[in-house]
Amino acid sequence: MQKSLFLLTASLWISLLGRGQGADTSTVAKNAANAPLALYQAATIYSPHLYNGPRYHIYDSRSKEHQFFQVEDWQKGSVHYDGQLFENVSLLYDIVKGYVVARHPERSGLVQLQSERIRHFSVAENHFIRIEKNEEKGIEVPTGFYQLLYDGETQVLARRIKERQEQIENNKVTVYFPPKNFFYIKKDGVYHLIRSKKAALNLYNDRKIALRKALREDRINFRKAREQALVQMATQYDKLRP
């Protein structure tokens, strides 16, 4: 696959150079320099390697809410799949079942990407990484995708999930997908589930007073803005590290 993409890129690049004869040499040179990368990126969008998962079916399409992250519409993103980065891909993230879904660029139909082959993906500027539980390595968080909210020496991550619920309204079953968020701090290689401000401050015990002051000065209320507070605390802690 890689070889055929390279040959395609090379042939198109040569064609581009041929068409550029007689044009301004600086423009031709600039186009020639950018062409291989642009053509390669365009070609990888159509790679059958990415679209080899099972077909994905929309379920509960008549529910009042939806099972996806943020919005129900397609969003452009990227996915690192089997060691290769695919960009400008139309994606949905089903956070009820934990599936990343891609829309095939040529055929109608939705493809459920194989989760274990995804290292990370981004959608609408939200970056997710895959973490696999491994007690032998001290990784005791549930296997799945985690949104990376802050990435420094310390990391702040969010596990986004929704749970399908049914209610009977006017003798009809109505489906809801209430969201739940679980926040983790990775410090010194260990993941910690954070349920309260106290738990976060205890994790940063050697800088607890300074972090309280930072939140107070920035007027960040932990209960009302938990994500912002956790990111601010981790950022300040990394700055204060010796």
C-alpha positions as CSV (number, residue, x, y, z in Angstrom):
1,M,0.0,0.0,0.0
2,Q,2.7,2.4,1.0
3,K,4.6,1.7,-2.2
4,S,1.6,2.3,-4.5
5,L,0.9,5.6,-2.7
6,F,4.5,6.6,-3.2
7,L,4.3,5.8,-7.0
8,L,1.0,7.7,-7.3
9,T,2.6,10.7,-5.5
10,A,5.7,10.6,-7.7
11,S,3.7,10.4,-11.0
12,L,1.4,13.2,-10.0
13,W,4.4,15.3,-8.9
14,I,6.1,14.8,-12.3
15,S,2.9,15.8,-14.0
16,L,2.7,18.9,-11.9
17,L,6.3,19.8,-12.9
18,G,5.5,19.3,-16.6
19,R,2.5,21.6,-16.4
20,G,4.6,24.2,-14.7
21,Q,7.0,24.7,-17.6
22,G,6.9,28.3,-18.7
23,A,5.5,29.5,-15.4
24,D,7.4,31.4,-12.8
25,T,10.2,29.1,-11.5
26,S,9.7,30.1,-7.9
27,T,6.0,29.2,-8.0
28,V,6.7,25.9,-9.7
29,A,9.4,25.1,-7.1
30,K,7.1,25.9,-4.3
31,N,4.3,23.8,-5.7
32,A,6.7,20.9,-6.4
33,A,8.0,21.0,-2.8
34,N,4.5,20.9,-1.3
35,A,2.9,18.5,-3.8
36,P,4.3,15.2,-2.5
37,L,3.0,15.7,1.0
38,A,-0.3,17.1,-0.1
39,L,-0.9,14.3,-2.6
40,Y,0.1,11.6,0.0
41,Q,-2.3,13.0,2.6
42,A,-5.1,13.1,0.0
43,A,-4.4,9.5,-1.0
44,T,-4.4,8.2,2.5
45,I,-7.9,9.4,3.1
46,Y,-9.1,6.8,0.6
47,S,-6.9,4.0,2.0
48,P,-8.9,0.8,2.4
49,H,-6.7,0.0,5.3
50,L,-8.6,2.5,7.5
51,Y,-12.0,1.3,6.4
52,N,-11.6,-2.4,7.1
53,G,-13.8,-2.5,10.3
54,P,-17.4,-3.8,10.7
55,R,-20.3,-1.7,9.5
56,Y,-21.7,0.7,12.1
57,H,-25.5,1.1,12.5
58,I,-27.1,4.1,14.0
59,Y,-29.3,3.0,16.9
60,D,-32.0,4.8,18.8
61,S,-32.3,7.3,15.9
62,R,-35.6,8.6,17.3
63,S,-34.4,9.3,20.8
64,K,-34.5,12.8,22.2
65,E,-30.7,12.7,22.8
66,H,-27.8,11.1,21.0
67,Q,-25.0,8.7,21.9
68,F,-22.1,10.8,20.5
69,F,-19.5,13.1,21.9
70,Q,-20.6,16.7,21.8
71,V,-22.6,16.7,18.6
72,E,-24.4,14.2,16.3
73,D,-23.0,15.7,13.1
74,W,-19.8,14.6,11.3
75,Q,-16.7,16.4,12.2
76,K,-13.3,16.5,10.6
77,G,-10.5,14.9,12.5
78,S,-7.5,12.6,12.4
79,V,-6.8,9.1,13.7
80,H,-3.6,7.2,14.3
81,Y,-4.5,3.7,13.1
82,D,-2.1,0.7,12.9
83,G,0.9,3.0,13.1
84,Q,-0.3,5.4,10.4
85,L,-1.8,8.8,10.8
86,F,-4.9,9.5,8.7
87,E,-5.9,13.2,8.5
88,N,-9.0,15.1,7.3
89,V,-11.3,12.1,8.1
90,S,-15.0,12.5,8.9
91,L,-15.5,11.0,12.4
92,L,-18.1,10.4,15.0
93,Y,-17.3,9.2,18.5
94,D,-19.9,7.0,20.1
95,I,-19.2,7.4,23.9
96,V,-21.9,4.9,24.9
97,K,-20.2,2.0,23.3
98,G,-16.7,3.5,23.0
99,Y,-16.5,3.3,19.2
100,V,-14.8,5.7,16.8
101,V,-16.9,5.8,13.6
102,A,-15.7,6.9,10.2
103,R,-17.7,7.8,7.1
104,H,-16.4,6.1,4.0
105,P,-15.3,8.9,1.5
106,E,-16.5,7.0,-1.6
107,R,-19.3,4.6,-0.6
108,S,-22.3,5.3,1.5
109,G,-22.1,3.6,4.9
110,L,-20.4,4.0,8.3
111,V,-17.4,2.0,9.5
112,Q,-16.7,1.1,13.1
113,L,-12.9,1.4,13.5
114,Q,-11.3,-1.3,15.5
115,S,-10.5,0.3,18.9
116,E,-7.5,-1.8,19.7
117,R,-5.7,-0.6,16.6
118,I,-6.2,3.1,17.4
119,R,-3.4,4.8,19.3
120,H,-5.0,8.3,19.4
121,F,-7.5,10.4,17.5
122,S,-8.7,14.0,17.4
123,V,-12.1,15.4,16.5
124,A,-13.0,19.1,16.5
125,E,-9.7,19.9,18.3
126,N,-10.4,17.4,21.1
127,H,-7.6,14.9,21.4
128,F,-8.2,11.4,22.8
129,I,-5.7,8.7,23.6
130,R,-6.2,5.0,24.2
131,I,-5.2,3.5,27.5
132,E,-5.3,-0.2,28.1
133,K,-5.6,-1.5,31.6
134,N,-2.4,-3.4,32.7
135,E,-2.1,-4.2,36.4
136,E,1.4,-5.6,35.9
137,K,2.5,-2.1,34.7
138,G,0.5,-0.3,37.3
139,I,-2.2,0.9,34.9
140,E,-5.4,0.3,36.7
141,V,-7.8,2.6,34.8
142,P,-10.5,1.0,32.6
143,T,-9.5,0.3,29.1
144,G,-10.8,2.9,26.6
145,F,-10.3,6.4,25.2
146,Y,-9.5,9.3,27.4
147,Q,-9.6,13.0,26.4
148,L,-6.3,14.6,27.0
149,L,-7.1,18.0,28.7
150,Y,-3.5,18.9,29.7
151,D,-0.3,17.2,28.6
152,G,2.8,18.2,30.7
153,E,4.9,16.4,33.2
154,T,1.6,15.9,34.8
155,Q,-1.4,14.9,32.7
156,V,-5.1,15.7,33.1
157,L,-7.5,13.3,31.4
158,A,-11.3,12.9,31.1
159,R,-13.2,9.7,30.5
160,R,-16.4,10.7,28.7
161,I,-19.3,8.2,28.8
162,K,-23.0,8.1,28.3
163,E,-25.4,5.5,29.7
164,R,-28.6,4.6,27.8
165,Q,-31.7,5.0,29.8
166,E,-35.4,4.5,29.0
167,Q,-38.4,6.3,30.4
168,I,-42.1,5.8,29.7
169,E,-43.7,9.0,28.7
170,N,-47.3,9.1,27.4
171,N,-47.3,5.3,27.0
172,K,-44.2,5.5,24.8
173,V,-40.6,4.5,25.6
174,T,-38.3,7.5,25.4
175,V,-34.5,7.0,25.3
176,Y,-32.1,9.3,27.0
177,F,-28.3,9.4,27.1
178,P,-27.2,11.3,30.2
179,P,-23.5,12.0,30.2
180,K,-21.0,11.2,32.9
181,N,-17.4,12.4,33.2
182,F,-14.6,10.9,35.2
183,F,-11.4,12.9,35.7
184,Y,-7.9,11.5,36.2
185,I,-4.5,13.0,37.0
186,K,-1.4,11.1,35.9
187,K,1.4,12.0,38.2
188,D,4.8,10.3,38.3
189,G,3.5,7.6,36.0
190,V,0.5,6.7,38.1
191,Y,-3.2,7.4,37.2
192,H,-5.4,8.8,40.0
193,L,-9.1,9.1,39.9
194,I,-10.1,12.6,41.1
195,R,-13.5,12.9,42.7
196,S,-13.1,16.1,44.7
197,K,-11.0,19.3,45.1
198,K,-9.5,17.8,48.3
199,A,-8.3,14.7,46.5
200,A,-6.6,16.8,43.8
201,L,-4.9,19.0,46.4
202,N,-3.7,16.0,48.4
203,L,-2.1,14.7,45.3
204,Y,-0.1,17.9,45.0
205,N,0.5,18.1,48.8
206,D,3.9,19.7,48.5
207,R,2.4,22.7,46.6
208,K,-1.1,22.7,48.1
209,I,-1.0,26.3,49.5
210,A,0.3,27.7,46.2
211,L,-2.4,25.9,44.1
212,R,-5.2,27.1,46.4
213,K,-4.0,30.6,45.9
214,A,-3.8,30.2,42.1
215,L,-7.4,29.1,42.0
216,R,-8.5,31.9,44.2
217,E,-6.7,34.6,42.2
218,D,-8.2,33.3,39.0
219,R,-11.6,33.0,40.5
220,I,-12.0,29.4,39.5
221,N,-14.7,27.5,41.5
222,F,-13.9,23.8,41.5
223,R,-17.5,22.6,41.7
224,K,-18.7,24.8,38.9
225,A,-15.6,24.5,36.6
226,R,-13.9,21.2,37.5
227,E,-12.1,20.8,34.2
228,Q,-10.7,24.3,34.2
229,A,-9.6,23.9,37.9
230,L,-7.8,20.6,37.3
231,V,-6.0,21.9,34.2
232,Q,-5.0,25.1,36.1
233,M,-3.7,23.1,39.1
234,A,-1.7,20.8,36.9
235,T,-0.3,23.6,34.9
236,Q,0.8,25.6,38.0
237,Y,2.2,22.5,39.7
238,D,4.4,21.7,36.7
239,K,5.7,25.3,36.8
240,L,6.5,25.1,40.5
241,R,8.3,21.8,40.2
242,P,12.0,22.0,41.0
